[in-house]
Amino acid sequence: MMRLGFIYPGGGAEHDYYRFAEEHGFRAFLVGSRSPGGNDHDVAALLQTARTEHIVEAALRLKTLHVDAALWACTSGSFIVGRAGAEAQVRALREATGKPATSTSLAFIDALRALGARRVAVLATYPEPASRVFADFLGAYGVAVASLNWLDASSGFDAANIDAERLTQALDSADLSNAEAVLVPDTALPSLEIVEHLEERCGRAVLTANQVTLWAALGLAHQAFTVSGFGRIFTSAYREGLR
């Protein structure tokens, strides 16, 4: 049975991973990494979450579970250090585990490439400073942020309490006129069950953090199968985007 490993700081949406794995016949292993707690969406706190030694520490525990691929399942803890920092994190994760690896922020980039989308609207859970760093991160890969909105959740646990109604209202209020896709970062936000609802609402591909993390994990494990109910990125038209 395929075994996928996720380094996951804090908590809030672990059930996204376990339910998806159970439904699609593989094992998901989540191991915790160090995070400062409290208002962990502050930029200073995110830089602590992003420390490579903390990721490697968790990766060495993940290695004992003999996974087929390893994911740094944290959007903010990967984009906060910029393009070079995010890519360095993944190199360290690959070296520590000896397995294919990536992070949630880089999975967003790969998913956008698979969709052929270069202009996006961002609906972030974070406060404004972290949200703007995410926009800068996307820009480093040539992705234009046509609209940036934030929900001002001070921590991952606060983000986990954002329900579908609030997210839908925020989406309805966003300017999507120049966007080819909508990005909803933050792996603490439970999102798999509402992706298709959001896509139907806005008429565009919607990429959420846990969705693209799982999509990338399957690609790294060379499992390019089609699943339904979890957004356009998982349909057959885009499965060649899996690596």
Beta strands, then each sheet from edge to edge (+ up, - down):
strand 1: 3-7
strand 2: 27-31
strand 3: 69-72
strand 4: 101-103
strand 5: 119-124
strand 6: 144-150
strand 7: 181-184
strand 8: 205-208
sheet 1: 2+ 1+ 3+ 4+
sheet 2: 6+ 5+ 7+ 8+
end
